[in-house]
Amino acid sequence: MDFNKEIERRNTGSVKWDMLEEMFGDKNVLPMWVADMDFDNAPEIKQAVKRIIDTEILGYTFPQTSLYHSIIEWQKERHHMDVSKEDILFSPGVLSSIAVIIQALTKEGDGVLIHDPVYTPFSIVVENNNRRVYRSELTIEDNLYKMDFKDIEDQMRKHSISLFLLSNPHNPGGRVWSREELQRLTELCQRYGVILISDEIHSDLVYTDYTCVSPVTLDQSFKDVVITLHSATKTFNIAGVKASFMVIYNEELRSKVVHIQEQTDLSSVNSFGLAATEAAFSHSRDWHEALMNQLKKNRQTVLDFFRTALPEVPFMVPQATYLFWFDASSLDIEETKLKETFADVGKVALNDGISYGLAGGSFMRLNFAVPEPMLEEGLNRIKHVFDTL
């Protein structure tokens, strides 16, 4: 588990490394953008995938009891969720799940409420399904995002809101929502007949001072209005295997989602995804613990660097994820030009805040899940941009 081993990823079809010229206009910029870790996978996961190649025909497969057991035990131990096999629906990915849920539980023209800023594909998948996107701007207090419950309720009251898409923990801000916040949000959803979709793909990347709560665990009645989305892919750096699952307790909601999955054939996961997920949850806990220790160290490196080398730059301390959200407004550059400025001047590839919503326009997102030498180089390149401009 050497997280400082540098692995050559160029010319492998890697989005992070091989799409730099397309996304940033320069194939030689340092990639610290898309949420993809530059760490080797857990050996147990690689062995499980290799075992399929070595010993099995690559034919049709189905989720076996041992996979369900691994998910049930992980959710119970890590998130205090009591899940049964019947509550679990498999899906190729979280965004596939969201698309299916939108089609199953809403009609064209319905409103879907999201935060601003928030994970970019939320709005894209809503619009691609001909639903209306409404945004509730997050407020900033003590350099942390907070929900504006008055605005959320106003929008639920005024518009035909059917779903609320929640990033829990928040991407890109790294905020771990409190029990009180989630309780209040879910109660509003109950009151206005809104289904809460809790995307918890980053919920196993939480630092020790914080606890990520699944809203469905806060009250028995919430099981009727909350759908939880989860996956091993972000936590264990296996996004390429395309595997995720939904937890839906309400039988009526679940049957509607199953109906759309059957219509679209979006209920199956490939053999490697099934094997990798089980190996992750059942056999890769030591790797996960070591990963969190490395991420904690990397996070501290980033915080120390900004506090000492860039004290004038505001930022949010990530309570979860390996993503760092800093405010580049002091550069006094048009928000739509920030990404290309960091690429051109600093030769570093970052995600621009404007893509997460207008409220994130002055921010940039840094992925610090990289070997330490690469992290230090990336931080110095970011400083070069501020020093130059």
C-alpha positions as CSV (number, residue, x, y, z in Angstrom):
1,M,0.0,0.0,0.0
2,D,2.5,2.5,-1.2
3,F,0.4,5.6,-2.0
4,N,3.5,7.5,-3.1
5,K,4.3,5.2,-6.0
6,E,3.9,7.0,-9.2
7,I,2.0,5.0,-11.8
8,E,2.2,5.9,-15.5
9,R,-1.4,6.5,-16.7
10,R,-0.8,8.2,-20.0
11,N,-1.9,6.4,-23.1
12,T,-4.2,4.2,-21.1
13,G,-7.5,5.9,-22.1
14,S,-7.5,7.7,-18.7
15,V,-10.0,10.6,-18.7
16,K,-7.8,12.3,-16.1
17,W,-4.5,12.0,-18.0
18,D,-5.4,11.5,-21.7
19,M,-8.0,14.2,-22.2
20,L,-5.9,17.1,-21.0
21,E,-5.5,18.6,-24.4
22,E,-9.2,18.3,-25.2
23,M,-10.2,19.8,-21.8
24,F,-7.4,22.2,-21.1
25,G,-5.7,22.9,-24.4
26,D,-2.4,21.4,-23.3
27,K,-1.5,17.8,-22.9
28,N,1.4,18.6,-20.6
29,V,-0.5,20.3,-17.7
30,L,-0.5,18.5,-14.4
31,P,-3.8,16.8,-13.9
32,M,-5.4,17.5,-10.5
33,W,-9.0,17.8,-11.6
34,V,-11.5,14.9,-12.1
35,A,-12.3,12.9,-9.0
36,D,-10.1,9.9,-9.8
37,M,-7.2,9.0,-7.4
38,D,-3.7,8.4,-8.7
39,F,-3.3,5.5,-6.2
40,D,-2.9,1.8,-6.9
41,N,-6.0,-0.3,-6.2
42,A,-6.4,-2.6,-3.2
43,P,-4.7,-5.9,-4.0
44,E,-7.8,-7.9,-3.0
45,I,-9.8,-6.0,-5.7
46,K,-7.2,-6.7,-8.4
47,Q,-7.0,-10.3,-7.4
48,A,-10.8,-10.7,-7.5
49,V,-10.9,-9.2,-11.0
50,K,-7.9,-11.2,-12.2
51,R,-9.6,-14.4,-10.9
52,I,-12.5,-13.9,-13.3
53,I,-10.1,-13.6,-16.2
54,D,-8.0,-16.6,-15.2
55,T,-10.7,-19.1,-14.2
56,E,-14.0,-18.1,-15.7
57,I,-15.7,-17.6,-19.1
58,L,-16.8,-14.0,-19.5
59,G,-20.5,-14.9,-19.7
60,Y,-23.6,-13.6,-18.1
61,T,-23.5,-13.1,-14.4
62,F,-25.8,-12.0,-11.6
63,P,-25.3,-10.6,-8.1
64,Q,-24.7,-13.5,-5.7
65,T,-25.7,-13.7,-2.0
66,S,-22.2,-12.9,-0.8
67,L,-22.3,-9.6,-2.7
68,Y,-25.5,-8.6,-1.0
69,H,-24.1,-9.6,2.3
70,S,-21.0,-7.5,1.8
71,I,-23.2,-4.4,1.1
72,I,-25.6,-5.1,3.9
73,E,-22.7,-5.5,6.4
74,W,-20.8,-2.4,5.2
75,Q,-23.9,-0.2,5.3
76,K,-24.8,-1.4,8.8
77,E,-21.3,-1.0,10.2
78,R,-20.3,2.2,8.5
79,H,-23.7,4.0,8.2
80,H,-26.0,2.4,10.7
81,M,-28.4,1.4,7.9
82,D,-30.4,-1.8,8.3
83,V,-30.7,-3.0,4.7
84,S,-32.3,-6.2,3.4
85,K,-31.5,-7.8,0.0
86,E,-34.9,-6.7,-1.3
87,D,-34.1,-3.0,-0.6
88,I,-31.0,-3.1,-3.0
89,L,-31.2,-2.3,-6.7
90,F,-28.0,-2.5,-8.8
91,S,-27.1,0.1,-11.4
92,P,-24.2,0.8,-13.7
93,G,-23.6,4.1,-11.9
94,V,-25.0,6.8,-9.6
95,L,-25.9,9.0,-12.6
96,S,-27.7,6.1,-14.2
97,S,-29.6,5.7,-11.0
98,I,-30.6,9.3,-10.9
99,A,-31.8,9.2,-14.5
100,V,-33.9,6.1,-13.8
101,I,-35.3,7.6,-10.7
102,I,-36.2,10.8,-12.6
103,Q,-38.0,8.9,-15.2
104,A,-39.7,6.6,-12.7
105,L,-40.9,9.2,-10.1
106,T,-41.5,12.4,-12.1
107,K,-43.0,13.6,-15.4
108,E,-41.7,16.0,-18.0
109,G,-41.8,19.5,-16.8
110,D,-41.5,18.6,-13.1
111,G,-39.1,20.5,-11.0
112,V,-35.9,19.0,-9.4
113,L,-34.2,21.0,-6.7
114,I,-30.4,21.0,-6.2
115,H,-27.9,23.1,-4.3
116,D,-25.8,25.7,-5.9
117,P,-22.9,25.0,-6.2
118,V,-23.1,21.2,-6.5
119,Y,-21.8,18.3,-8.6
120,T,-22.1,19.4,-12.2
121,P,-23.9,16.3,-13.7
122,F,-26.9,16.7,-11.3
123,S,-28.2,19.6,-13.5
124,I,-27.2,17.9,-16.7
125,V,-29.0,14.6,-16.1
126,V,-32.1,16.6,-15.0
127,E,-32.2,18.7,-18.1
128,N,-31.5,15.8,-20.4
129,N,-34.6,14.2,-19.1
130,N,-36.7,17.3,-19.8
131,R,-37.3,18.2,-16.2
132,R,-36.8,21.7,-14.7
133,V,-33.7,22.5,-12.6
134,Y,-34.2,24.7,-9.6
135,R,-31.2,25.8,-7.5
136,S,-31.0,26.7,-3.8
137,E,-27.8,28.7,-3.2
138,L,-25.7,27.5,-0.3
139,T,-24.6,30.3,2.1
140,I,-21.1,30.5,3.4
141,E,-20.5,30.9,7.2
142,D,-17.1,30.5,8.7
143,N,-15.8,29.2,5.4
144,L,-18.3,26.4,5.4
145,Y,-21.4,25.8,3.2
146,K,-24.7,26.0,5.0
147,M,-28.2,25.2,3.6
148,D,-30.7,28.0,3.2
149,F,-33.8,26.3,4.5
150,K,-36.0,29.3,4.0
151,D,-35.1,29.4,0.3
152,I,-35.5,25.6,0.0
153,E,-39.0,25.8,1.5
154,D,-39.9,28.8,-0.7
155,Q,-38.9,26.9,-3.8
156,M,-40.8,23.8,-2.7
157,R,-43.8,25.9,-2.1
158,K,-43.7,27.9,-5.3
159,H,-42.6,25.3,-7.9
160,S,-43.7,21.8,-8.8
161,I,-40.7,20.2,-7.1
162,S,-40.8,16.4,-7.2
163,L,-37.2,15.5,-6.2
164,F,-34.3,17.0,-4.2
165,L,-30.9,15.8,-5.3
166,L,-28.5,16.0,-2.3
167,S,-24.8,15.5,-2.5
168,N,-24.0,13.9,0.9
169,P,-21.2,14.7,1.7
170,H,-21.1,17.8,-0.5
171,N,-19.1,17.8,-3.7
172,P,-17.3,20.1,-4.3
173,G,-17.2,21.8,-0.9
174,G,-16.4,18.7,1.1
175,R,-19.0,19.5,3.7
176,V,-20.4,16.8,5.9
177,W,-24.0,17.7,6.6
178,S,-25.0,17.6,10.3
179,R,-27.8,15.4,11.6
180,E,-29.8,18.6,12.4
181,E,-29.5,19.8,8.8
182,L,-30.5,16.5,7.3
183,Q,-33.4,16.2,9.7
184,R,-34.7,19.6,8.7
185,L,-34.2,19.0,5.0
186,T,-36.0,15.6,5.1
187,E,-38.9,17.0,7.1
188,L,-39.3,19.7,4.4
189,C,-39.3,17.0,1.8
190,Q,-42.0,15.1,3.7
191,R,-44.1,18.2,4.1
192,Y,-44.1,19.1,0.4
193,G,-44.2,15.6,-1.1
194,V,-40.7,15.7,-2.4
195,I,-38.5,12.6,-2.7
196,L,-35.0,13.1,-1.3
197,I,-32.2,11.4,-3.3
198,S,-29.1,11.2,-1.1
199,D,-26.0,10.6,-3.2
200,E,-23.6,9.1,-0.7
201,I,-20.8,8.1,-3.0
202,H,-18.3,10.0,-1.0
203,S,-19.6,9.0,2.4
204,D,-16.8,6.5,3.1
205,L,-14.2,9.3,2.6
206,V,-14.9,11.2,5.8
207,Y,-12.2,12.4,8.2
208,T,-12.2,11.3,11.8
209,D,-13.6,14.5,13.3
210,Y,-16.9,14.1,11.4
211,T,-19.7,11.6,10.8
212,C,-21.6,11.3,7.6
213,V,-25.3,10.5,8.3
214,S,-27.7,8.9,5.9
215,P,-31.0,10.8,6.3
216,V,-32.9,7.6,6.1
217,T,-31.5,6.6,9.5
218,L,-32.9,9.6,11.3
219,D,-36.5,8.6,11.5
220,Q,-38.4,5.5,10.5
221,S,-40.9,7.6,8.5
222,F,-38.1,8.9,6.3
223,K,-37.8,5.5,4.6
224,D,-40.8,6.5,2.6
225,V,-39.3,9.6,1.1
226,V,-35.5,8.9,0.9
227,I,-33.6,7.0,-1.7
228,T,-29.9,6.4,-0.9
229,L,-27.3,6.0,-3.7
230,H,-24.0,4.4,-3.0
231,S,-21.0,2.8,-4.6
232,A,-17.6,1.4,-3.8
233,T,-16.1,3.1,-6.9
234,K,-15.0,6.5,-5.4
235,T,-13.8,5.1,-2.1
236,F,-11.8,2.3,-3.6
237,N,-10.7,4.1,-6.8
238,I,-12.5,1.7,-9.2
239,A,-14.7,4.1,-11.1
240,G,-13.9,2.3,-14.4
241,V,-15.8,-0.9,-13.4
242,K,-19.1,1.0,-13.4
243,A,-21.0,-0.4,-10.5
244,S,-23.4,1.1,-7.9
245,F,-26.5,0.4,-6.0
246,M,-29.7,2.1,-4.7
247,V,-31.3,1.5,-1.4
248,I,-35.0,2.0,-1.6
249,Y,-37.2,0.9,1.4
250,N,-40.5,2.0,0.1
251,E,-42.0,-0.8,-2.0
252,E,-44.1,1.5,-4.2
253,L,-41.1,3.7,-5.1
254,R,-38.9,0.7,-5.6
255,S,-41.4,-1.0,-8.0
256,K,-41.6,2.1,-10.1
257,V,-37.8,2.3,-10.3
258,V,-37.6,-1.4,-11.2
259,H,-40.2,-0.8,-14.0
260,I,-38.0,1.8,-15.6
261,Q,-34.9,-0.3,-15.1
262,E,-36.6,-3.1,-17.0
263,Q,-37.6,-0.7,-19.8
264,T,-34.1,0.7,-20.2
265,D,-32.1,-2.4,-19.2
266,L,-30.2,-0.3,-16.6
267,S,-30.3,-2.9,-13.8
268,S,-27.3,-5.0,-14.7
269,V,-23.7,-4.6,-13.6
270,N,-20.8,-6.3,-15.4
271,S,-18.9,-9.2,-13.9
272,F,-15.9,-7.1,-12.9
273,G,-18.1,-4.5,-11.2
274,L,-19.8,-7.2,-9.1
275,A,-16.6,-8.9,-8.1
276,A,-14.8,-5.6,-7.4
277,T,-17.6,-4.3,-5.2
278,E,-17.7,-7.4,-3.1
279,A,-13.9,-7.5,-2.8
280,A,-13.9,-3.8,-1.8
281,F,-16.5,-4.1,1.0
282,S,-15.6,-7.5,2.3
283,H,-11.8,-7.7,1.9
284,S,-10.2,-4.3,1.5
285,R,-10.7,-2.6,4.8
286,D,-7.0,-2.4,5.6
287,W,-6.5,-0.6,2.3
288,H,-9.3,1.8,3.1
289,E,-7.8,2.6,6.5
290,A,-4.4,3.2,4.9
291,L,-6.0,5.4,2.2
292,M,-7.7,7.6,4.8
293,N,-4.4,8.0,6.6
294,Q,-2.7,9.1,3.4
295,L,-5.6,11.4,2.5
296,K,-5.5,13.0,5.9
297,K,-1.8,13.6,5.5
298,N,-2.3,15.1,2.0
299,R,-5.2,17.2,3.2
300,Q,-2.9,18.7,6.0
301,T,-0.2,19.4,3.4
302,V,-2.7,21.4,1.3
303,L,-4.1,23.3,4.3
304,D,-0.6,24.1,5.6
305,F,0.5,25.3,2.2
306,F,-2.5,27.6,1.7
307,R,-2.2,29.0,5.2
308,T,1.5,29.8,4.9
309,A,2.2,30.4,1.2
310,L,-1.3,31.8,0.1
311,P,-2.7,33.4,3.3
312,E,-4.9,35.8,1.2
313,V,-6.8,32.9,-0.5
314,P,-10.0,31.8,1.2
315,F,-10.7,28.1,1.2
316,M,-13.0,25.5,2.7
317,V,-11.5,22.8,5.0
318,P,-12.8,19.5,3.5
319,Q,-14.6,17.4,6.1
320,A,-14.8,14.6,3.6
321,T,-13.6,13.7,0.1
322,Y,-10.2,14.3,-1.4
323,L,-11.3,17.6,-3.0
324,F,-10.2,21.0,-2.0
325,W,-12.3,24.1,-2.8
326,F,-10.5,27.4,-2.8
327,D,-11.6,31.0,-3.8
328,A,-9.6,32.5,-6.7
329,S,-11.5,35.8,-6.7
330,S,-8.4,37.7,-5.7
331,L,-7.0,37.1,-9.2
332,D,-9.7,39.4,-10.5
333,I,-10.2,37.2,-13.6
334,E,-13.5,36.5,-15.4
335,E,-14.9,33.4,-13.8
336,T,-15.2,31.6,-17.1
337,K,-11.5,32.2,-17.8
338,L,-10.2,30.7,-14.5
339,K,-9.7,27.2,-15.7
340,E,-7.7,28.2,-18.7
341,T,-5.7,30.7,-16.7
342,F,-4.5,28.0,-14.2
343,A,-3.7,25.8,-17.2
344,D,-1.9,28.4,-19.2
345,V,0.0,30.2,-16.4
346,G,0.4,27.5,-13.8
347,K,0.4,24.4,-16.1
348,V,-2.0,22.8,-13.7
349,A,-5.5,21.3,-14.5
350,L,-8.2,22.1,-12.0
351,N,-12.0,22.0,-12.1
352,D,-13.5,25.5,-12.4
353,G,-16.1,26.5,-9.9
354,I,-18.5,28.0,-12.5
355,S,-19.3,24.5,-13.8
356,Y,-20.8,23.7,-10.4
357,G,-23.2,26.6,-10.5
358,L,-23.1,30.4,-10.5
359,A,-22.5,30.5,-6.8
360,G,-19.3,28.6,-7.2
361,G,-18.0,30.9,-10.0
362,S,-15.0,32.3,-8.2
363,F,-13.8,28.9,-6.8
364,M,-11.5,26.2,-8.1
365,R,-11.5,22.5,-7.2
366,L,-8.2,20.6,-6.5
367,N,-8.0,16.8,-6.3
368,F,-5.3,16.0,-3.7
369,A,-5.5,12.2,-3.9
370,V,-2.1,12.0,-5.6
371,P,1.4,11.0,-4.6
372,E,3.1,13.5,-2.3
373,P,5.7,14.8,-4.9
374,M,2.9,15.4,-7.4
375,L,0.9,17.2,-4.7
376,E,3.8,19.5,-3.8
377,E,4.4,20.3,-7.5
378,G,0.7,21.1,-8.1
379,L,0.6,23.4,-5.1
380,N,3.6,25.3,-6.2
381,R,2.1,25.7,-9.7
382,I,-1.1,27.1,-8.1
383,K,1.0,29.5,-6.1
384,H,2.8,30.6,-9.3
385,V,-0.5,31.7,-10.8
386,F,-1.3,33.9,-7.8
387,D,2.3,35.2,-7.7
388,T,2.2,36.0,-11.4
389,L,-1.2,37.7,-11.6
